[in-house]
Amino acid sequence: MSVIYITQEFGEVSLGTSRLRKIVVDGDACPVKQEIITVAREFGLPVLMVSSYDHVLRAEEGVKVVQVDRGADSADLYIANHISAGDIVITQDYGLAALALGKRCLALSNRGQEYENSTMDFMLESRHAKAVERRRGHYSKGPKAITAEEKNLFQHKLTKLLTILQENVQL
């Protein structure tokens, strides 16, 4: 079993005996699709981009696009059923991130934050509390629009993560 120790920025990551397989993207609201594709090409990793029919995604070399029905969790359910240990999942959805971690995948937000098992309970509880407030008619602002600087930072973090993994695991 291989355990990989990564910088404080990423914490400790264990892929066990798995190797990196693919990058899977929750594409419905992902503002860093092109950055993901660019980095994946540098490392020779395939990308699976999943979205509902409401979002138009174009297939490119090395990128498989899957479009699913318009259900609230259709893309998430498809992803959850098509990931396996060693995949990297990029999503804003805490629930999908929790499922990915449970399948021994790495999970990152579209701002480059690594989701961790140690904080997932708190994140899911926070999501639930916000949903309760919305049902009561109390709406909060969504996340700020991502800036060009944040996109560059995401690309740098993903590159750094894959570089470290490449040194420790056969891609």
KAWOPE-V914989 format. One record per pair of residues at least 6 apart in sequence whose C-alpha atoms are under 6 Angstrom apart, sorted by the first residue. I is the first residue (numbers start at 0). J is the second residue. D is the distance in whole Angstrom. If there is no record, write none. Layout:
# KAWOPE-V914989
I;J;D
I;J;D
This chain:
# KAWOPE-V914989
0;15;5
0;16;5
1;15;5
2;13;5
3;12;5
3;13;6
4;11;5
5;11;6
14;85;6
17;85;5
18;85;5
19;85;4
19;86;6
19;170;5
20;85;6
20;86;5
21;44;6
21;45;5
21;46;6
21;86;5
22;46;5
22;86;6
22;87;5
22;88;6
23;46;6
23;47;5
23;88;5
24;48;5
24;88;6
24;89;5
25;49;5
25;90;5
26;48;6
26;49;5
26;50;5
27;50;5
34;154;6
45;61;5
46;62;5
47;62;6
47;63;5
48;64;5
49;64;6
49;65;5
49;66;6
49;74;6
50;66;5
50;74;6
51;66;5
51;67;5
51;68;6
51;69;5
52;66;6
58;64;6
83;102;6
84;102;6
84;103;5
84;104;5
85;104;5
86;104;5
87;104;6
87;105;5
87;106;6
88;106;5
89;106;6
89;107;5
89;108;6
90;108;5
91;108;5
96;106;6
106;113;6
106;114;5
107;113;4
107;114;6
110;153;5
111;153;5
